[in-house]
Amino acid sequence: MWTTQLLVVVAGVAMVTGIPQGLSKQDTSPTLSNFKCKDDGIFADREQCDMYWKCEFGQATRHYCDDGLVFDPIKGLRGRIDPCDSPLVIDCSDRPFLQEPTHPSAECIRRHGTFEDPDPTVCNKYNVCKDGYLESTLSCTGTLQFNPITGNCEWPYSAGRTGCADQSRNCIENGKFCCTGEKRFTIDGQEDPHPTYPDGNDCEMFYICLNQLIPKRSSCERGLVYNTATGICDIPENVPECIDPGFA
């Protein structure tokens, strides 16, 4: 009988493998530990890293961290109101089970956290998620790659990623300009699939990131200059820094 119950519980959870998975927050079945209070306070569950117990007058009540966060035993020992923190800074090796993700998306596989790009070939980009929303998309510098286990940008041999696309194809002119895949928006709030950027040294020239990733150098028609504010070519009178014909 005990073996059957154990198999049922284990089937409802998953091990931590860089990306948190696991037991549903709404699941009311007991954990493997069947926690019992010895003293009043806040204590870690013995198997599930994002679950903890509050003991008052010898009675234990079960609590969960927000999806994507895990219980910090040190904060619990200090009686913090919110005893949860990022799994990137908490060792969950001896408490490997986690709740199921809540409202996951391609970019945010959990409500809180830092996650690699959903395209496994894009190893230099990562997403920062908060309250279930994509807060920002960032890129590692140079040839560094994002390590989803540590949450850091590291050298490829350390990051341990496989199947990564050649990041050098996102740069031109010996690395003078690179497309990072950063999302840009037009002045009317629409996402720009082919964002443009100023040359910096020549008012008539600018760069385009085709599909946000493929770099190309381009130029305005004769007599026009690139307007950084609007992202399009314009008359020099609307771009004060380019009125002087000697600027370029």
C-alpha positions, 0 to 999 in steps of 0.5 A: 500500500505504501509503495502505491501511494509513493508512486502516485505522489512521485508521478505528480512532481518532477525533479529540478533540472535547471528549469523548475517543474513539479507539484501543482500549487493547488494539489492537496495531496500530502508530500512525501515528508508528512511534516510534523512540528517540533518547534514553532517557526517557519521550516523547509519541506523535506522534498519540495523546495518551493513549499514550506511549513509554518508551525504555531502551537504545534500545528503545521500549515503548508505554504507555497512560494510564488511560482518560480521562487523557492524557500530560503531556510535562512530567511525562515530561521529569521522569521521573514514575512516573505521567506522566498528567493530565486532558485539561482541563489538557493541550493535545492539539491536535497529538496528537488521537487517543485510546483507546476508552472502557473500560466507559463508562456514561451518566454516565461516558463514560470511566473518569476525568474530568468530563463533562456530564449525559447529557441534552443539555438539562441544561446546568448539571449535570456528573458527576465520575467516577473509576475508572469510577464516578460519584463525584459529580454537581454543579451550576453556580450560578445561570444558569451552564452547564457547558462540557465542553471546559474543565470549568468552569461559565461564562456561557451565551455562553461555554459554547457549549451549545445546546438547554438547558432553561430553568434558571429553572424549577428555582427558586421564590420568586424564587430562594429555593429551587432544585432542582439535580437532586442525588441524595439518598438515604433513611435506608435507602440508597435513592435518593429520586426526590422529595427534601425539604428544610427551609424554614429559617424555618418548622418546619411548611413544607418543599420538595419536588423532584419528580423531583429537578428541579421545586420545590414548597413544602409543609407538614406536617399541623397539629401536626407539624413537618419533621424534617430528619434523616428527611426527613418530618413528625414530632412536635415532641418528636423535633425539638428545634429545633422544640419552641418554638412561637415558632420558626416 
